[in-house]
Every structure is written in structure tokens, then in C-alpha cells.
Amino acid sequence: MAAIKNVAIVGASGSLGAPILKALIDSGKFNITAVKRASSSSTFPSGVSVTEADLSSVESVTAALKGQDAVVSTVGTAGLASQGILIEAAVAAGVKRFLPSDFGCDMGNPKTGALPVFKFKAQTHKQLKEAAASKPDFTYTLVCNNAFLDWGLKMNFILNWKDSKPKFYDGGDTVFSATTLATIGQGVVGVLSHPEETKNRFVYIKDIDITQKKLLEIAKKVDPSKTWEEPVTVSTAEMEKSSNESLAKGQISQPVMMAYLFRAIFGPPEYGGHFKTTDNELLGVKGKTEKDVEDILKGLMAG
């Protein structure tokens, strides 16, 4: 497969899009175009081309993607349902590689892939596979990085260190893989630098395998003066059951969907939250240590 040079990124100003854009720029390997809505006030570093498009129009997005070798979608939750427009436009524009806004749990795992929270991602995967089958020049890569490490700590998602009595999911001793946003950016650069080896498949990256108990241990080390109480244990099986009951009643809310994420990340091993094998070496991902995690928490807890 020919080398990828021209890369368009959609959602480049977001929490994940910004570090991915930075990694693309820092690599010095690509001509980068940020695709944004006309109503967006986002600005980008010099050297990044900017083009506007109506992201609800296949024709408009197709025009914006002309001449691009690859598209990286980093749209947020609100944009997942409309990624089909981006894919259709990418195919029409002759794009060779598409990276959808996956960047999370192992959707290649049947139990995780079937969770309702990943409905739109599953639809995107189906569309990508069908597009690649009908147009061999069009390919895709699905990046799995499981939990966000730095962002997950910042948002109290993988451990609520701000609470003296944090929640432990399934006892807090489930080993799960986690990845910083910067490393995800490195992974994207690696994918685009190895198009043949990464085409039409999942790739797996991670910085570290860790548990909530270990995270709390590190947090206690960072702030020994804080009074910590016994963590509250929550069952992810019960959370999933409750969410299933809510969905059956037509009750869709953020807490209902978040429960499925906790199940995928902290649930039993059969959900695949602990990546046993990765593509780190191929993609140039070096990983992190517990000391790195300590440094992340120091920066957050000092604030």
C-alpha cells in the first residue's frame, strides 16, 4: 500500500482530537488538514490547513476530503451517530484509510461489542467493512486503547481520588489496560506510518495494566495527609442489569450508558478490558510506569 502523506482530521479541537493533532504535527510526516464546521471558532497551529464543511452533508464533506490519503475522526459522543456521513464522503473522495472515532474498549470482543453503549460504533464498523469489501482501495483501522489514563484520572472516571471514599468496581482488583491521550496520538501516527500492517483490522495499544486498588495506593502516596475511608464496592453486573431494565422501559440517560462502560473496563476478564497482546512495538508505543502514573496524579492533586 502506498505511503500516507495527506491526512484530514475531524474533531481536532476536542479533548482527544487536540493531542492526536499534536502527535501528527510533531511527527513531521504528514500534510495535515483540520476539517471543521463553518460555525466553529476553533483555531489550529500554523502549518495546519483548515477547511470548512457541513458535516451533515455527504457532498460538502466529500469536497473537503478531496486529495486526502487518510481521515482520522475524533468526533465526540454526539457525533458518533453521524460518522456514516464521513465514511460515505471518504469513499467518494477516494480516501485510502479511515480511522473512526473508536479509541476505547475492545470492540473486537463479542461481549463488549454487544453492549448497548457501543451501538453506533458497531454500526460504523459494519459500514467500514462493507465499504472496504466493495472498494478494495478503501481501508480502515480500528484503534483500541481501553480506558483513558490521564483523562480518566482527571475526570475521576477510573478512580474518584477527589472523594475520600471512592468507588471500587467489582472489588477494585480487576486488572485493566489504560492509555494516555498523548500515547493514543502516537498510536495514530504509528498506524498511518504502517498502512499495510494495520489495514482492515483492530490495533491494540496501552500504556499500562493497573487496578483501582493500585491507583488508590498511588493516590494515598501522593497525598498522605488526606483522610481516606474504606472504598465503596459496586457490582458491574448489577449496574448492567439495572441499565438493561432502564433501557427496556425506554429510559436512556448518561448514567445508564456509563454503567456499560464500567462493565467493559472493570468487569470480568471475558470483557477484554485487560489487553494481553498489543501492537505497541509496531506502532512505536513505549508505555508508562507506575512512577508515570504517580506523576500524573501529582499534577492533578496539586491543583
Secondary structure, 3 states (H helix, E strand, C coil): CCCCCEEEEECCCCCCHHHHHHHHHHHCCCEEEEEECCCCCCCCCCCCEEEECCCCCHHHHHHHHCCCCEEEECCCHHHHHHHHHHHHHHHHHCCCEEECCCCECCCCCHHHHCCHHHHHHHHHHHHHHHHHHHCCCCEEEEEECCEECHHHHHCCCCCCCCCCCCEEEHHHCCCEEEECHHHHHHHHHHHHHCCCCCCCEEEECCCEEECHHHHHHHHHHHCCCCCCCCCEEECHHHHHHHHHHHHHCCCCCHHHHHHHHHHHHHCCHHHCCCCCCCCHHHHCCCCCCHHHHHHHHHHHHHC
